[in-house]
């Protein structure tokens, strides 16, 4: 039993090569711009009461600076730091005021090499949930989850469940019992972070929650009307895993965004994780339509928390199979 409380996935910092091009895309989706400075745009969803959940930072290459989780207290940060120090992980402290709107924060290179951040405090912002006059695009409500490609899913699963207190909602196994993908959560829905077998560490996508099916359809219509139809990569559709309705988009730098809603409650202590067999095609797309190769082959580079350089990737531990076996 862990002695700290990780609340939920909370924000991401993406490096983009053209801030104005990115601003136009994310505003078209319905994100709210909280603030900007010369090198960073800070966005939030309509439901969110914190300063931002998506920060876009000008950089030389498209990359992921950090994936962040909110914790309950400042004391939890110190306890989490000890867990990572004991594991031999690289850690970095950022003092309050060193990042816009954020209190003290802990950054780590996790067991897979992903850049992960924990914080307890962020400045507030006006919640716009009932400002229906401001709704546009897909009416994005809030951040929901991260999905990452890692070379050893079982290793990541073990660390996050045993050391960090995450619970598993669904997972994919082959006939030999190998763990090919796992969906792990702290908040009471399907996932805050998912790990899938692949070249990594890399980020596959960030999921943002919508309020209903028509928000997704409206988002597609707005994107198409503004000339962003090519950004629609996969969907709309329904996952077997999670049962959620989805649409995958690629932003102007190739970062993948999932518009997501319709999963289920996982808060009961006697909830049993749902097992999917690797050979079951319904786990990816319940309706059965095919997934483009780009969805399997293309992911976002992640950065070292100390040097800021791209993290070296490794080939997956499990042998490569046809693309549909990636998750």
Secondary structure, 3 states (H helix, E strand, C coil): CCCCCEEEEEEEEEEECCHHHHHHHHHHHCCEEEEECCCEEEEECCCCCECCCEEEEECCCCEEEEEEEEECCHHHHHHHHHHHHHHCCCEEEECCCCCCCECCEEEEECCCCCEEEEECCECECCCCCCCHHHCCCCCCCEEEEEEEEECCHHHHHHHHHHCCCCEEEEEEECCCCCEEEEEEECCCCCCCEEEEECCECEEEEEEEECCCHHHHHHHHHHHHHCCCHHHEEEEEEECCCCCCEEEEEECCCCCEEEEEECCCCCCCCCCCCEEEECCCHHHCCCCCCCCCHHHHHCCECEECCCCCCECCCECCCCCCCCHHHCC
